[in-house]
C-alpha cells in the first residue's frame, strides 16, 4: 500500500515542481550533510502523517533540552542545534504542500524558492559546472526553448510591420504566439482557482491561519488578465479592419484595468501604520485583551506593527511607498493612453515624440526617485559615522584644529551626540549603502535599456527607414550574449 501511495505521489507531483526540478537540479548539488529530514525523524520516505506526528513526539521526548535536564544531562549547544534541526524537519514534513516540494527539489531547492538570493552564486556555478552533461544539456535546452517562445512574438510583429508577410497577412494570425501564451496563462489562473482553499498546516493554530491565496484575490487576478486578453483581441480585429469600432471603445478594457489598479493600490497608499503601543493607549488595555472583533476592525483600517523600530514597520512603509509609486505610474499611463487615442483617432496631428512625452517624464522621475533613495541611505550612514566611506563633514559643524571632527563628542549634558559604532555596525552600514548603490545602478540601467527600445520604436513610427527588427535588437544582443556564456 505504501509503495502504491509513493507512486501516486510521484505521478501527481505538481508540474511546477517537476519543471523546477528539471531546470535547477544541477545548480544545487548534493545535500550539505548526509542526513535528510526523513532520517532526522527516523522515518521512511513513504511515512504517513500519523507516523510523522508519532516520530516527532518520540524524538521530542529524547532530544528536548528540558527532557535532557530532567534526566540529569546538561543540554549543550550541539543538543539545541540538533533539536532545532529535528523540529525544522517536522514543520516541513507535517505540511503536505511543503513535503511535496521537499520530496521534489530537496532542502536547497526549497531554500532557493523562499530566499532566492540566499545561495552563494559561486557555489551554484560550481555545482552547475560539476553536474552531469545530461543535466547541463537540459538546462541549456530549456533556456533555448524559453528564448524562442519569448522572441517569436516580437519577431513576427516586426516582420509584419516590415511587410514581409505580404498585404494579405492578418494580425490575428501574426499574433498566434500571443494567443498560445494567453491560453497557457489562463489555464494557470484556472488551475489556481480550482485548487480551492489552501489547507492549514497542523503546526499553525486555526486562529492564526490566513489563506495566502484567498479566492477573492485569485478571481481578481484572473479578471484583470482577462481584460488584457480582451483588449488584445479587439486591437487585432481593429488592425485587420474586421471591426469598425472607435479606438476609444477598443481601449475600454484598458480603462477598466487601470481602474482596478487604483482600486488595489489606493488603500495601500492611504494605509495608516500604528504601533501596538498606540493601540493600547487608545483603547486603554493590553493588546492581548483585544477581542477578535476589535482586531478585525483594526486590521481593516490600520496596519499594526510592534514598534517603529521593528522590521514590520519598515516593510509596511516600503509597501505604502511602493503603492504610491504605482499610482503615479498609473496616472502617467492614463495620460499617455489619452494622448495616444487622440493621435490614433485623428483628433490631433502631433509629433509622435510629443505623444510619448509622459514616458520621457516618467523615466526621468523614476531615475531621480531611485537616486533620492540612495542619497537618503548615504546621508543616514554619514550621520551615524561621518568617517565611513570617506564622507567628510562640512566646515560649519564646529571642527576644532587638530581633530578629525566631533565624532563621538559630548553634548551639553555630557551625552555623546554621535556615539562611536562597533566594527559590526560599520560593516552593516557599509552593506546598506552598497546594497542601495546596487539597486540604483540596476534600476537605472534597466530603465535606460527600456528607454533605448522605446526611442527606436518611436523613431520607426515617426518615419525612420530602418527595419522594425532593429527595435528589438538590444534584447536580441543581450540574449545572444547570455547564450554564448551558457554554451561556453
C-alpha positions in Angstrom: 0.0 0.0 0.0 2.8 2.4 0.9 4.6 1.7 -2.4 1.4 2.5 -4.3 1.0 5.7 -2.3 4.5 6.7 -3.2 3.9 6.0 -6.9 0.8 8.1 -6.8 2.7 11.0 -5.1 5.3 10.9 -7.9 2.7 10.8 -10.6 0.7 13.7 -9.1 3.7 15.8 -8.5 3.0 19.4 -9.2 4.0 20.4 -12.7 5.7 23.5 -11.5 7.9 21.4 -9.2 8.7 19.0 -12.0 9.8 21.8 -14.2 11.8 23.4 -11.5 13.5 20.0 -10.8 14.3 19.6 -14.4 15.7 23.2 -14.7 17.6 23.7 -11.5 18.6 20.4 -10.0 22.1 20.7 -11.4 22.6 24.0 -9.5 22.1 22.6 -6.0 24.3 19.5 -6.0 24.1 17.1 -3.1 22.7 18.0 0.4 25.2 19.7 2.7 25.1 16.8 5.1 24.2 13.2 4.6 21.1 13.3 6.8 17.8 14.4 5.2 14.6 15.3 7.0 13.2 11.8 7.0 16.3 10.3 8.6 16.3 13.1 11.2 12.9 11.8 12.4 13.8 8.1 11.8 11.2 7.7 9.1 10.9 6.1 5.6 10.1 8.4 2.7 6.6 6.9 2.4 5.7 7.6 6.0 2.1 8.6 6.7 1.1 11.9 8.5 0.3 9.9 11.7 3.7 8.3 11.6 5.3 11.7 11.2 3.5 13.0 14.3 4.4 10.0 16.4 8.0 10.2 15.3 8.2 13.9 16.2 6.7 13.3 19.7 9.2 10.4 20.2 12.1 12.5 19.1 11.0 15.4 21.2 11.0 13.3 24.4 14.5 12.2 23.5 16.0 15.5 22.3 14.2 18.4 24.0 16.6 20.3 26.3 14.0 20.2 29.2 13.7 16.5 28.9 17.5 16.2 28.9 17.7 18.3 32.0 15.1 16.0 33.7 17.4 13.1 33.0 20.3 14.9 34.6 22.1 15.8 31.4 23.2 19.3 30.7 22.0 20.4 27.2 24.9 21.6 25.1 24.7 24.0 22.2 25.0 21.0 19.9 22.0 19.3 21.5 20.0 22.5 21.0 21.0 22.7 17.3 20.0 19.0 16.8 16.6 19.6 18.4 16.1 22.7 16.3 17.0 20.8 13.2 14.7 18.0 14.0 11.8 20.5 14.6 12.5 22.1 11.3 12.2 18.7 9.6 8.9 18.1 11.3 7.5 21.5 10.2 8.3 20.7 6.6 7.1 17.1 6.6 3.9 17.8 8.5 2.8 20.3 5.9 1.6 18.4 2.8 2.5 21.3 0.4 6.0 21.7 1.8 6.6 18.0 1.9 5.7 17.7 -1.7 8.1 20.5 -2.5 10.8 18.9 -0.4 10.4 15.5 -2.0 10.7 17.1 -5.4 13.5 19.6 -5.1 15.2 18.9 -1.7 16.2 21.3 1.1 18.4 23.5 -1.0 15.7 23.9 -3.7 13.2 25.0 -1.0 15.6 27.5 0.4 16.2 29.0 -3.0 12.4 29.3 -3.6 11.9 31.0 -0.2 15.1 33.2 -0.4 16.4 33.4 -4.0 19.4 35.5 -3.0 20.4 33.4 0.0 22.6 31.0 -2.0 26.1 31.7 -3.0 26.4 32.4 -6.7 29.9 30.9 -6.8 28.6 27.7 -5.2 25.7 27.5 -7.7 28.1 28.0 -10.6 30.4 25.3 -9.2 27.5 22.8 -8.8 26.4 23.5 -12.4 29.9 23.1 -13.8 30.4 19.7 -12.0 26.9 18.4 -12.8 26.3 15.7 -15.4 26.3 16.5 -19.1 22.6 15.5 -19.2 21.6 18.0 -16.5 23.5 20.8 -18.2 22.1 19.9 -21.6 18.5 20.0 -20.2 19.1 23.5 -18.7 20.6 24.8 -22.0 17.7 23.3 -24.0 15.1 24.8 -21.7 16.8 28.2 -22.0 16.7 27.9 -25.8 13.1 26.9 -25.8 12.1 29.8 -23.5 14.0 32.2 -25.7 12.3 31.0 -28.8 8.9 31.3 -27.1 9.6 34.8 -25.9 11.2 36.2 -29.1 8.8 34.6 -31.6 6.0 37.1 -31.0 8.0 40.3 -31.2 9.9 38.9 -34.2 6.7 38.1 -36.1 5.3 41.5 -35.3 8.4 43.2 -36.7 8.2 41.2 -39.9 4.5 42.1 -40.2 5.4 45.8 -39.8 8.1 45.5 -42.5 5.6 43.8 -44.8 7.4 40.6 -45.1 4.2 38.5 -44.8 2.5 40.5 -47.6 -0.5 42.7 -47.7 -2.9 39.8 -47.2 -1.5 38.8 -43.8 -3.9 39.3 -40.9 -2.8 40.5 -37.4 -5.0 37.7 -35.8 -2.7 35.2 -37.5 0.5 37.0 -36.8 -0.3 37.2 -33.1 -0.8 33.4 -32.9 2.1 33.1 -30.4 0.4 35.6 -28.2 -2.8 33.6 -28.2 -0.8 30.5 -27.1 0.7 32.5 -24.2 -2.7 33.7 -23.2 -4.1 30.2 -23.2 -1.3 28.9 -21.0 -1.7 31.8 -18.5 -5.4 31.4 -18.4 -5.0 27.7 -17.8 -2.7 28.6 -14.9 -5.2 31.0 -13.4 -8.0 28.4 -13.8 -5.8 25.8 -12.1 -5.1 28.1 -9.2 -8.8 28.8 -8.7 -9.7 25.1 -8.9 -7.1 24.3 -6.2 -9.6 25.5 -3.6 -8.6 26.9 -0.2 -5.1 26.1 1.0 -5.2 23.6 3.9 -4.0 24.9 7.2 -0.7 23.3 8.3 -1.0 21.2 11.5 1.5 23.3 13.4 -0.4 26.6 12.9 -3.3 27.3 15.2 -6.7 27.9 13.5 -7.0 31.5 14.8 -3.6 32.4 13.4 -4.0 30.8 9.9 -4.7 33.1 7.0 -5.1 31.7 3.5 -2.2 33.3 1.5 -4.2 33.0 -1.7 -7.9 33.8 -0.9 -10.4 33.0 -3.6 -11.3 36.7 -4.0 -7.7 37.5 -4.8 -7.4 34.6 -7.3 -10.6 35.7 -9.1 -9.5 39.3 -9.2 -6.2 38.4 -10.8 -7.9 36.3 -13.4 -10.4 39.1 -14.1 -7.5 41.6 -14.6 -5.7 39.3 -17.0 -9.0 38.7 -18.9 -9.2 42.4 -19.5 -5.7 42.4 -21.1 -6.7 39.4 -23.3 -9.9 41.2 -24.4 -8.0 44.3 -25.4 -5.5 42.3 -27.4 -8.4 40.6 -29.3 -10.2 43.9 -30.0 -6.9 45.6 -31.1 -6.1 42.7 -33.5 -9.6 42.9 -35.0 -9.4 46.7 -35.3 -6.0 46.5 -37.1 -7.4 43.9 -39.5 -10.5 46.2 -40.2 -12.7 43.3 -39.1 -14.5 45.7 -36.7 -15.1 49.4 -37.4 -15.3 50.5 -33.7 -13.6 53.6 -32.5 -10.2 53.3 -30.8 -11.8 54.8 -27.7 -14.1 51.8 -27.5 -11.3 49.3 -28.2 -9.3 50.7 -25.3 -12.3 50.2 -22.9 -10.6 47.1 -21.2 -7.5 49.2 -20.5 -9.7 51.9 -18.8 -11.2 49.2 -16.5 -7.7 47.6 -15.9 -6.3 50.9 -14.8 -9.4 51.4 -12.6 -8.7 48.1 -10.9 -5.1 49.1 -10.4 -6.3 52.2 -8.5 -8.8 50.1 -6.6 -6.0 47.8 -5.5 -3.3 50.4 -4.7 -5.4 53.2 -3.2 -6.0 51.5 0.2 -2.3 50.7 0.5 -1.2 54.2 -0.5 -3.6 55.6 2.2 -2.7 53.0 4.8 -2.2 54.2 8.3 0.6 52.5 10.2 0.1 52.3 14.0 2.1 50.5 16.7 0.8 48.1 19.4 1.6 50.8 22.0 -0.5 53.3 20.2 -3.5 51.0 20.2 -3.1 50.1 23.8 -3.0 53.8 24.8 -6.1 54.5 22.6 -8.2 51.6 24.0 -6.8 51.6 27.5 -6.0 47.9 27.7 -3.2 45.4 26.6 -3.3 44.2 23.1 -3.7 40.6 24.3 -7.1 41.5 25.7 -8.4 42.8 22.4 -11.4 40.9 21.2 -11.4 39.2 17.8 -14.0 41.7 16.5 -11.8 44.6 17.6 -8.7 43.1 15.9 -10.6 42.5 12.7 -11.9 46.1 12.7 -8.4 47.5 13.4 -6.9 45.3 10.7 -9.3 46.8 8.1 -8.3 50.4 8.9 -4.7 50.2 10.1 -1.5 48.3 9.6 -0.4 47.2 13.1 3.3 46.8 13.8 5.2 46.0 17.1 7.1 49.3 17.1 8.6 52.0 14.8 12.0 50.2 15.1 10.7 46.8 14.0 11.2 45.2 10.6 7.4 45.1 10.2 7.3 48.9 10.3 10.0 49.2 7.7 8.2 46.6 5.5 4.9 48.5 5.9 6.5 51.8 5.0 8.0 50.2 1.8 4.7 48.7 0.9 2.9 52.1 1.3 5.7 53.9 -0.7 5.5 51.3 -3.5 1.8 51.7 -3.7 2.1 55.4 -4.1 4.7 55.0 -6.8 2.4 52.6 -8.6 -0.4 55.1 -8.5 1.9 57.8 -10.0 2.8 55.4 -12.8 -0.9 54.6 -13.3 -1.5 58.4 -13.7 1.2 58.7 -16.4 -0.1 55.6 -18.2 -3.6 57.1 -18.3 -2.3 60.4 -19.7 -0.3 58.5 -22.3 -3.3 56.5 -23.4 -5.4 59.6 -23.8 -2.7 61.2 -26.0 -2.4 58.0 -28.0 -6.1 57.8 -28.6 -6.3 61.4 -29.7 -3.5 60.7 -32.2 -5.0 57.4 -33.5 -8.4 58.9 -34.0 -7.0 61.9 -35.9 -8.3 64.5 -33.4 -4.7 65.9 -33.3 -1.7 65.6 -35.6 1.1 65.8 -33.1 4.6 64.6 -33.4 5.0 61.0 -32.0 7.8 62.2 -29.8 5.3 64.5 -28.1 2.7 61.7 -27.7 5.3 59.7 -25.8 6.1 62.7 -23.5 4.6 61.0 -20.4 7.1 58.2 -20.8 10.1 60.5 -21.0 8.9 62.4 -17.9 8.2 59.2 -16.0 11.7 57.8 -16.9 13.3 60.9 -15.5 11.3 60.8 -12.3 11.9 57.1 -11.9 15.7 57.6 -12.0 15.5 60.7 -9.8 13.4 58.9 -7.1 15.9 56.0 -7.0 18.8 58.4 -6.7 16.9 60.1 -3.8 16.5 56.8 -2.1 20.2 56.2 -2.4 21.1 59.7 -1.2 18.9 59.1 1.9 20.7 55.9 2.8 24.1 57.6 2.2 23.1 60.5 4.4 21.9 58.2 7.2 25.3 56.5 7.1 27.1 59.8 7.2 25.1 60.9 10.2 25.9 57.7 12.1 29.6 57.6 11.1 31.0 60.6 9.1 34.3 58.8 8.7 32.7 55.9 6.8 33.3 55.7 3.0 35.4 58.8 3.2 32.5 61.2 3.8 33.7 64.4 5.3 31.7 66.9 7.4 31.1 70.4 6.4 33.1 73.2 7.9 30.1 74.7 9.9 29.9 71.7 12.2 32.5 73.1 14.6 35.6 71.1 13.8 38.5 72.0 16.0 42.1 72.2 14.8 44.0 69.0 15.2 40.8 66.9 15.4 39.0 64.8 12.8 35.6 66.2 13.8 33.1 65.9 16.6 32.5 62.1 16.0 31.8 60.7 19.5 31.9 64.2 21.0 30.0 65.0 24.2 26.9 67.3 24.1 25.9 69.9 26.7 24.6 67.3 29.1 27.7 65.1 28.8 25.9 62.6 26.5 27.6 61.5 23.2 25.9 63.3 20.3 27.2 60.7 17.9 28.3 57.5 19.8 31.1 55.5 18.3 30.0 52.5 16.3 31.3 49.0 16.6 33.0 47.3 13.7 29.9 45.1 13.1 27.7 48.2 12.9 30.1 49.8 10.5 30.0 46.7 8.3 26.2 46.8 8.4 26.2 50.5 7.4 28.6 49.8 4.6 26.5 46.9 3.4 23.3 49.0 3.4 25.0 51.7 1.3 26.4 49.2 -1.1 23.0 47.5 -1.5 21.4 50.8 -2.1 24.0 51.7 -4.7 23.5 48.4 -6.4 19.7 48.9 -6.6 20.2 52.4 -8.0 22.6 51.1 -10.7 20.4 48.1 -11.7 17.1 50.0 -11.8 18.6 53.0 -13.7 20.3 50.6 -16.2 17.1 48.6 -16.7 15.2 51.8 -17.3 17.8 53.0 -19.7 17.7 49.8 -21.6 13.9 50.2 -21.9 14.4 53.8 -23.0 16.6 52.7 -25.9 13.9 50.3 -27.1 11.2 52.9 -26.9 13.3 55.5 -28.7 13.9 53.1 -31.6 10.1 52.3 -31.6 9.1 56.0 -31.7 11.7 56.8 -34.4 10.3 54.0 -36.5 6.6 55.1 -36.3 7.8 58.7 -36.9 9.2 57.5 -40.3 12.7 56.1 -39.8 13.7 53.9 -42.7 15.4 51.0 -40.8 13.8 47.6 -40.3 11.5 47.1 -37.4 13.7 44.3 -36.2 16.2 46.9 -35.0 13.6 47.9 -32.3 14.2 44.5 -30.5 17.9 44.4 -31.4 19.1 45.4 -27.9 17.1 42.5 -26.4 18.5 40.1 -29.1 22.0 41.3 -28.3 21.7 40.6 -24.6 20.0 37.3 -25.1 22.7 36.2 -27.6 25.5 37.2 -25.1 23.8 35.1 -22.4 23.5 32.1 -24.6 27.2 32.4 -25.6 28.2 32.4 -22.0 26.0 29.4 -21.1 27.1 27.5 -24.2 30.8 28.1 -23.5 
